[in-house]
Amino acid sequence: MPTRSELFDAYALHGRDGSRVRMNFVSSADGAGTLGGRSGALGGPTDRALMQVLRAMADVVLVGAGTVRAEGYGGVRVSADDVEWRRSRGMEDQPALAVVSGQLHLDPGDPVFAEAMRRPVVVTTDAAANARGAVFEPVATVMACGTDTVDLGMMLDAFARRGWTQVLCEGGPHLFGALLAGGLVDEVCVTIAPRFVGGEAGRIVQGVAEGDRRFALAGVVTDDEGFAFLRYAAG
């Protein structure tokens, strides 16, 4: 099994200048993005360790509201060792958490807010912020980006103004698709699980028109359980 130190080396960021969007997903060997409706069911110990390493490197963890609901997100936090790693590099102790919700179909009492280590940000539209934003103000900062649809480029600019240049997106597939369609993805980290799922599970990218979007293979890590961890960089 790769050690934590080896994972930090394999996924190291060379410089933190300028905004960078890194995706992290798991897929079965036959392309399923979920097992039993949850992506987490496809992973293993190394995949979970890698998720923590990638979170430790990030200024902000970005996730769609549908993934928050499906995966049961609580408060995002890194370990004490990772806090020390972050402090040594002048970073905040914990990464921020931003949830994209175009309609604000969330409950302010959800664990993602109640268990948060830092005040979360909810990224939404002007229309939804005007209609329901006040409901979330006690538990999160509401960031309106776009009139009727969320403008992800505007969102990244707003993140950068906060000093959040290293963005880790953990899903879901429609958010990945929207970022990909906007040419906003710099790196994709894909765990290939040694599982063949079949069924009707969707892929890790949805809601974007077919196209040949080329990325370069930037690294490969494997573990003793047959998982492959692929790192792709935009050309």
JOKA-V743590 format. One record per residue. RES is the residue in one letter. PHI is phi in whole degrees, 0 to 359 (none if undefined). D_LAST is the distance of its C-alpha to the last C-alpha in Angstrom with 1 decimal. Layout:
BEGIN
res:RES phi:PHI d_last:D_LAST
res:RES phi:PHI d_last:D_LAST
END
This chain:
BEGIN
res:M phi:none d_last:29.8
res:P phi:294 d_last:27.2
res:T phi:280 d_last:28.8
res:R phi:302 d_last:27.7
res:S phi:297 d_last:27.1
res:E phi:294 d_last:24.9
res:L phi:292 d_last:22.8
res:F phi:301 d_last:22.5
res:D phi:292 d_last:21.3
res:A phi:293 d_last:18.8
res:Y phi:246 d_last:17.1
res:A phi:300 d_last:17.8
res:L phi:264 d_last:16.1
res:H phi:264 d_last:15.8
res:G phi:94 d_last:17.3
res:R phi:240 d_last:18.1
res:D phi:280 d_last:17.8
res:G phi:79 d_last:16.2
res:S phi:288 d_last:15.7
res:R phi:219 d_last:13.4
res:V phi:251 d_last:13.7
res:R phi:246 d_last:13.8
res:M phi:264 d_last:15.2
res:N phi:226 d_last:17.8
res:F phi:221 d_last:19.5
res:V phi:237 d_last:21.8
res:S phi:218 d_last:22.4
res:S phi:288 d_last:25.2
res:A phi:295 d_last:24.7
res:D phi:259 d_last:25.6
res:G phi:93 d_last:23.2
res:A phi:282 d_last:25.6
res:G phi:270 d_last:24.4
res:T phi:215 d_last:27.9
res:L phi:226 d_last:31.2
res:G phi:65 d_last:34.3
res:G phi:88 d_last:32.4
res:R phi:229 d_last:30.6
res:S phi:289 d_last:27.3
res:G phi:300 d_last:29.0
res:A phi:291 d_last:31.3
res:L phi:276 d_last:28.5
res:G phi:278 d_last:27.8
res:G phi:214 d_last:29.6
res:P phi:302 d_last:30.5
res:T phi:292 d_last:27.3
res:D phi:299 d_last:25.2
res:R phi:292 d_last:27.5
res:A phi:295 d_last:27.3
res:L phi:296 d_last:23.5
res:M phi:303 d_last:23.7
res:Q phi:292 d_last:26.1
res:V phi:297 d_last:23.9
res:L phi:295 d_last:20.9
res:R phi:295 d_last:23.5
res:A phi:299 d_last:24.9
res:M phi:278 d_last:21.7
res:A phi:269 d_last:21.3
res:D phi:281 d_last:23.1
res:V phi:214 d_last:23.4
res:V phi:261 d_last:23.2
res:L phi:250 d_last:22.5
res:V phi:210 d_last:24.2
res:G phi:279 d_last:25.5
res:A phi:298 d_last:29.3
res:G phi:297 d_last:29.5
res:T phi:289 d_last:27.9
res:V phi:303 d_last:30.3
res:R phi:289 d_last:33.2
res:A phi:291 d_last:32.1
res:E phi:264 d_last:31.3
res:G phi:66 d_last:34.1
res:Y phi:301 d_last:32.1
res:G phi:255 d_last:34.4
res:G phi:287 d_last:33.7
res:V phi:282 d_last:30.5
res:R phi:210 d_last:31.5
res:V phi:250 d_last:30.4
res:S phi:287 d_last:33.0
res:A phi:300 d_last:35.2
res:D phi:298 d_last:33.3
res:D phi:288 d_last:30.0
res:V phi:300 d_last:32.0
res:E phi:297 d_last:33.0
res:W phi:302 d_last:29.4
res:R phi:293 d_last:28.4
res:R phi:300 d_last:31.5
res:S phi:294 d_last:30.8
res:R phi:247 d_last:27.6
res:G phi:74 d_last:29.3
res:M phi:262 d_last:28.0
res:E phi:299 d_last:30.2
res:D phi:303 d_last:31.9
res:Q phi:236 d_last:30.3
res:P phi:293 d_last:27.1
res:A phi:287 d_last:27.8
res:L phi:237 d_last:27.6
res:A phi:235 d_last:26.6
res:V phi:248 d_last:27.6
res:V phi:269 d_last:26.5
res:S phi:215 d_last:29.5
res:G phi:297 d_last:29.9
res:Q phi:251 d_last:33.6
res:L phi:57 d_last:34.5
res:H phi:274 d_last:35.7
res:L phi:227 d_last:36.1
res:D phi:250 d_last:39.2
res:P phi:298 d_last:39.6
res:G phi:270 d_last:41.5
res:D phi:299 d_last:38.6
res:P phi:304 d_last:37.8
res:V phi:301 d_last:34.3
res:F phi:263 d_last:36.4
res:A phi:295 d_last:39.6
res:E phi:257 d_last:38.0
res:A phi:294 d_last:35.4
res:M phi:280 d_last:35.2
res:R phi:231 d_last:34.0
res:R phi:299 d_last:34.7
res:P phi:289 d_last:32.0
res:V phi:247 d_last:30.3
res:V phi:249 d_last:30.5
res:V phi:265 d_last:28.1
res:T phi:213 d_last:29.8
res:T phi:260 d_last:30.9
res:D phi:302 d_last:33.7
res:A phi:297 d_last:35.9
res:A phi:291 d_last:35.7
res:A phi:297 d_last:36.0
res:N phi:293 d_last:39.2
res:A phi:279 d_last:40.5
res:R phi:227 d_last:39.9
res:G phi:302 d_last:38.2
res:A phi:297 d_last:41.6
res:V phi:296 d_last:41.9
res:F phi:264 d_last:38.9
res:E phi:303 d_last:39.7
res:P phi:294 d_last:41.8
res:V phi:240 d_last:39.0
res:A phi:203 d_last:35.7
res:T phi:267 d_last:34.3
res:V phi:268 d_last:33.5
res:M phi:245 d_last:30.6
res:A phi:273 d_last:30.7
res:C phi:226 d_last:27.5
res:G phi:112 d_last:28.2
res:T phi:288 d_last:31.4
res:D phi:244 d_last:31.5
res:T phi:229 d_last:27.9
res:V phi:288 d_last:25.8
res:D phi:269 d_last:23.3
res:L phi:289 d_last:20.4
res:G phi:295 d_last:19.0
res:M phi:297 d_last:22.6
res:M phi:299 d_last:22.7
res:L phi:296 d_last:19.8
res:D phi:297 d_last:21.5
res:A phi:294 d_last:24.8
res:F phi:299 d_last:23.3
res:A phi:299 d_last:22.1
res:R phi:295 d_last:25.6
res:R phi:273 d_last:27.0
res:G phi:88 d_last:24.8
res:W phi:265 d_last:22.7
res:T phi:266 d_last:19.2
res:Q phi:259 d_last:18.1
res:V phi:253 d_last:18.2
res:L phi:253 d_last:18.6
res:C phi:259 d_last:18.9
res:E phi:253 d_last:21.2
res:G phi:117 d_last:21.7
res:G phi:267 d_last:23.0
res:P phi:301 d_last:21.3
res:H phi:288 d_last:22.1
res:L phi:293 d_last:20.7
res:F phi:301 d_last:17.4
res:G phi:300 d_last:17.6
res:A phi:293 d_last:18.4
res:L phi:295 d_last:15.6
res:L phi:295 d_last:13.1
res:A phi:297 d_last:15.0
res:G phi:274 d_last:14.9
res:G phi:65 d_last:11.1
res:L phi:254 d_last:12.1
res:V phi:263 d_last:10.5
res:D phi:261 d_last:8.4
res:E phi:208 d_last:9.5
res:V phi:234 d_last:11.8
res:C phi:253 d_last:14.8
res:V phi:239 d_last:16.9
res:T phi:269 d_last:20.3
res:I phi:261 d_last:21.7
res:A phi:276 d_last:25.5
res:P phi:282 d_last:27.9
res:R phi:225 d_last:29.5
res:F phi:240 d_last:30.1
res:V phi:264 d_last:31.1
res:G phi:65 d_last:31.8
res:G phi:67 d_last:33.3
res:E phi:247 d_last:31.7
res:A phi:299 d_last:29.1
res:G phi:281 d_last:26.0
res:R phi:272 d_last:22.4
res:I phi:285 d_last:20.1
res:V phi:239 d_last:18.7
res:Q phi:219 d_last:21.4
res:G phi:78 d_last:22.3
res:V phi:232 d_last:19.3
res:A phi:296 d_last:19.6
res:E phi:301 d_last:18.3
res:G phi:190 d_last:15.1
res:D phi:264 d_last:12.4
res:R phi:258 d_last:9.3
res:R phi:273 d_last:6.9
res:F phi:238 d_last:5.6
res:A phi:264 d_last:6.3
res:L phi:288 d_last:9.9
res:A phi:254 d_last:10.5
res:G phi:177 d_last:14.2
res:V phi:222 d_last:17.3
res:V phi:233 d_last:20.6
res:T phi:233 d_last:23.7
res:D phi:230 d_last:27.2
res:D phi:287 d_last:30.7
res:E phi:265 d_last:30.8
res:G phi:93 d_last:28.2
res:F phi:280 d_last:25.3
res:A phi:240 d_last:21.8
res:F phi:244 d_last:19.3
res:L phi:256 d_last:15.6
res:R phi:242 d_last:12.8
res:Y phi:245 d_last:9.3
res:A phi:241 d_last:6.3
res:A phi:296 d_last:3.8
res:G phi:279 d_last:0.0
END
